[in-house]
Amino acid sequence: MLQAVGFDLDGTLLVADRDRETLLHAACDRVSAPRLAREDYLRAHRDRQGGADREAVFAALLATYDTSVDPAALAGAYDDLVTAATGPLPGAADLVRGLREQYGVGLLTDGPVETQERKLDHVGWADLFDAVVVTGSLPAPKPDERAFEALCEALDAPPEATAYVGDAPAPDIAGAAAAGLRPVQVLYDDGPDPHPAAAATVERAELVERLPTVLDALGDER
């Protein structure tokens, strides 16, 4: 029987109307910064998981260019654009509240703590979950097993009795499976193919409606 459910945040419960590379380039253009590569940003972001916010990430990236752009200004522009472009998946909050009647429900999200907590405050989700784990406070982000162990510990549930719902194949699905959780992959148009480690899949457009039934089926399997 399942005892707990963990969710990814970005791309799963919070969705953007534009891709992050487009938003990153728009932020660079807004402050006349060199156009930074999304891959470089992600690499620097992972290296600075415990940073207070994105300023340290942009400071590291801009240091490789001959530019006088203020990292704080670029971080502020990017935060503004991401916030404006991102919103809750319709019905997501009601889904979580309903699941909490049957399971412990937690959030496991990558990123600096302040950045991710600011997102939750912005959409009114600060108290939505039984537990929130932001990997910026941990030694490593997903797919590191310690991230999933921290989620299970916060929910007081063993990995084998915990489902994890996310959209990213490597960090969410492969990572959860390697840590012993039951991964549910969220699929969407033009997104990644189902990962072979996924215990189940669900279309993002049907997540609110179908996830409770998917979780019931996973619970019946063991």
C-alpha positions in Angstrom: 0.0 0.0 0.0 1.2 3.5 -0.8 1.6 5.7 2.2 3.0 8.9 0.6 3.2 10.8 -2.6 5.9 13.3 -3.6 5.7 15.8 -6.4 8.2 17.7 -8.5 7.3 21.4 -8.8 8.5 23.0 -12.1 7.0 21.4 -15.2 4.7 19.2 -13.1 2.6 21.4 -10.8 3.8 24.7 -12.0 3.9 25.2 -15.8 5.1 28.0 -18.0 3.6 29.3 -21.3 7.1 29.7 -22.7 10.2 27.5 -22.5 13.0 28.5 -20.1 15.6 29.1 -22.8 13.3 31.7 -24.4 12.8 33.3 -21.0 16.5 33.3 -20.2 17.3 35.0 -23.5 14.5 37.6 -23.0 16.0 38.4 -19.5 19.5 38.8 -21.1 18.1 41.1 -23.7 16.2 43.2 -21.1 19.4 44.1 -19.3 21.7 44.1 -22.4 23.6 41.0 -21.2 25.2 38.5 -23.5 22.8 35.7 -24.4 23.6 32.9 -22.0 23.2 29.3 -23.0 20.5 27.4 -21.0 22.9 24.4 -20.6 25.5 26.7 -19.0 22.9 28.2 -16.7 21.7 24.7 -15.6 25.3 23.6 -14.9 26.0 26.7 -12.8 22.7 26.3 -11.1 23.5 22.7 -10.0 26.9 23.8 -8.7 25.3 26.4 -6.5 22.3 24.6 -5.1 22.6 26.2 -1.7 22.8 29.7 -3.0 20.3 32.2 -1.7 18.9 32.9 -5.2 19.9 33.2 -8.9 22.3 36.1 -8.4 25.2 33.8 -7.6 24.5 31.7 -10.7 24.4 34.7 -13.0 27.5 36.2 -11.4 29.5 33.1 -12.2 28.2 33.0 -15.8 28.8 36.7 -16.4 32.3 36.5 -15.1 33.3 34.6 -18.2 32.3 37.6 -20.4 33.7 41.1 -20.7 30.6 42.9 -19.5 29.6 45.3 -16.8 26.0 43.9 -16.4 24.9 43.6 -12.8 24.2 39.9 -11.9 21.4 41.1 -9.6 19.7 43.0 -12.4 19.8 40.0 -14.6 18.6 37.7 -11.8 15.7 40.2 -11.1 14.8 40.3 -14.8 14.8 36.5 -15.1 12.8 36.1 -11.9 10.2 38.6 -13.2 9.8 36.9 -16.5 9.6 33.4 -15.1 7.0 34.5 -12.5 4.9 36.2 -15.2 5.1 33.2 -17.5 4.5 30.5 -14.9 1.3 29.4 -13.1 -0.3 26.5 -11.4 -1.6 23.6 -13.4 -5.3 24.1 -13.2 -6.7 22.1 -10.3 -3.3 21.2 -8.9 -4.0 22.6 -5.4 -7.3 20.8 -5.1 -5.5 17.6 -6.3 -2.9 17.9 -3.5 -5.6 18.6 -0.9 -7.6 15.6 -2.0 -4.6 13.3 -1.9 -3.7 14.5 1.6 -6.9 12.9 2.8 -5.4 9.5 2.0 -1.6 10.0 1.8 1.2 12.1 3.2 1.9 14.5 0.3 5.3 16.2 -0.1 7.2 18.3 -2.6 10.8 17.6 -3.7 12.1 20.4 -5.9 15.6 21.3 -7.2 17.0 24.8 -6.8 18.1 27.4 -4.2 15.8 27.4 -1.2 14.9 31.1 -1.4 14.0 30.9 -5.1 11.7 27.9 -4.7 10.1 29.1 -1.5 9.3 32.4 -3.3 7.5 30.5 -6.1 5.4 28.7 -3.5 4.5 31.9 -1.7 3.6 33.6 -5.1 1.0 31.0 -5.9 -0.2 30.6 -2.3 1.2 27.1 -1.8 3.4 27.7 1.3 1.2 25.5 3.4 -0.2 23.2 0.7 2.0 20.2 1.4 2.8 18.1 4.4 6.5 18.5 3.7 8.6 20.6 1.3 12.2 19.5 0.5 14.3 21.9 -1.6 17.5 20.4 -2.7 19.4 23.6 -2.2 19.6 22.6 1.5 21.0 19.2 0.6 24.4 17.9 -0.5 23.1 17.3 -4.1 20.0 17.8 -6.3 18.0 15.1 -7.9 18.7 12.4 -9.1 20.9 11.9 -6.1 19.3 9.3 -3.8 19.8 11.5 -0.8 17.3 13.9 -2.2 14.6 11.2 -2.3 15.6 9.9 1.1 15.1 13.3 2.5 11.6 13.4 1.1 10.7 10.0 2.5 12.1 11.0 5.9 10.1 14.2 5.9 6.9 12.2 5.0 7.8 9.4 7.5 7.3 6.8 4.8 9.6 4.1 3.4 10.7 4.5 -0.3 8.8 1.4 -1.4 5.5 2.9 -0.1 6.1 6.3 -1.7 5.2 7.4 -5.2 7.0 10.3 -6.9 5.3 12.3 -9.6 7.5 14.3 -12.0 8.1 15.2 -15.7 11.9 15.0 -16.1 13.1 11.5 -17.1 16.6 11.5 -15.5 16.2 13.5 -12.3 12.6 12.6 -11.5 11.9 9.2 -12.9 15.3 7.4 -13.0 16.3 9.1 -9.7 13.2 8.1 -7.9 13.4 4.5 -9.2 17.0 4.2 -8.1 16.1 5.4 -4.6 13.4 2.7 -4.4 10.3 5.0 -4.9 7.5 4.4 -7.4 7.9 6.9 -10.2 5.0 8.3 -12.1 6.0 10.2 -15.2 4.0 13.3 -16.3 3.9 13.4 -20.1 3.1 16.4 -22.4 3.0 17.4 -26.0 6.6 17.6 -27.5 8.0 16.4 -24.2 10.3 13.5 -23.4 9.3 9.9 -24.2 8.2 7.7 -21.3 11.2 6.5 -19.3 11.5 2.7 -18.9 11.9 3.1 -15.1 8.4 4.7 -14.8 6.0 2.6 -12.8 3.2 4.5 -14.5 2.6 7.5 -16.8 -0.1 10.2 -17.0 -0.7 13.1 -19.4 -0.2 16.4 -17.7 -3.6 17.6 -19.1 -5.2 14.7 -17.3 -3.1 14.7 -14.1 -5.7 16.2 -11.8 -8.4 13.8 -13.0 -6.4 10.6 -13.4 -3.6 10.7 -10.8 -5.7 9.4 -7.9 -6.7 6.3 -9.9 -3.1 5.8 -11.0 -1.9 5.9 -7.4 -4.7 3.5 -6.4 -3.4 1.0 -9.0 0.2 1.4 -7.8 -0.9 0.7 -4.3 -2.7 -2.5 -5.3 0.4 -3.8 -7.1 2.3 -4.4 -3.8 
